[in-house]
Each structure stands twice: as structure tokens, then as C-alpha cells.
């Protein structure tokens, strides 16, 4: 048996095993769902009484407005704040920067003349371009 046919048969067998496992899991899950639904319909018929609340609405409102630290330990918040907080220290001013020395440039001995500007002339191209000598251009 060649390696390719052996690999094919091995892959086919593994795929068959996985497919059968998935099918059995699906069947087991659907059976569990059916059992749960039948149990839910019978329990829905029963009347369930919830327990009464332990605290009244006024007590809950008071607890909502009073911090837990005050309620449970009886701490005075003003004293606690004074004991546990402090002012932030002012930052140390940074060292001022020294001004940078300007770079020295070589002194210009001669003033440079501005480049001559070209004048644009409107008109057709054949009049603007000079005559072209084809024999000289092709020879070069």
C-alpha cells in the first residue's frame, strides 16, 4: 500500500469516528433538552412564593445615602479625611533653558547677482522653436 492511499484511509477512518461521535452527542443533547422541557412544564404549574424583603424601603433609602464606612464603623468622615489626605506638593521648578548661540555663517564676500529671468512669449510652437537641422542631429 502506498503512503498516499494509507494517508487517505487513515483520514477517512478518523473522519468517520468524529462524525459518529458528533451524531451521538447531538442525540444526547436533544434528549436532555426534551427531558428539561417536560420538567419545566410541570414546574411552571406550581406556584412559587418568594420570601419577603428583610429591609423596608425606608431603610434601604437611608443605607443608600449613608456611606458604608460611617454605617459599619461609625467613622466621622471629616476626621478621616483630615487624617488620610494631604496636599499635593508643589513641583520643583525646572531649570531655565539657556539661550542657544546662533550659528555663524561665512560672510559673503561678493553679492551674488540674481539669475536672469526668461521671458515667456505667446505664439505657435513652430515660431517659438528654432530651426532643427536633422542631418546634424542624426549624425550625433
Secondary structure, DSSP 8 states (H G I E B T S, - for coil): --HHHHHHHHHHHHHHHHHHHHHHHHHHHHHHHHHHHHHHHHHHTS-------SS-HHHHHHHHHS-HHHHHH---HHHHHHHH------------------------SS------------S-HHHHS----HHHHHH-
